[in-house]
Amino acid sequence: MINHPIPDLGNNRFSIVNSQLNHKKEKGYTICVTDILLHVLSNEIKAFFDKEGTITRFSIVTKEAWQLA
């Protein structure tokens, strides 16, 4: 699909994404915060760490009675 255009897609193309390689690059500058209370909002957590530097990617998940960011 990368080498052969699909007429129905117009100018859109597929590209190769190596998420494993991206994760390896990020590993050296990644922060993982655990045991966050459920009532704490994700934008509050992000704003706190934004003060320390630029955040290029942020995610938060709920696991049982806690959040992880």
Secondary structure as GFF3:
##gff-version 3
##sequence-region A 1 69
A	DSSP	three_ten_helix	7	9	.	.	.	ID=ss1
A	DSSP	alpha_helix	19	26	.	.	.	ID=ss2
A	DSSP	three_ten_helix	27	29	.	.	.	ID=ss3
A	DSSP	alpha_helix	42	50	.	.	.	ID=ss4
A	DSSP	beta_strand	61	63	.	.	.	ID=ss5
A	DSSP	beta_strand	66	68	.	.	.	ID=ss6
###
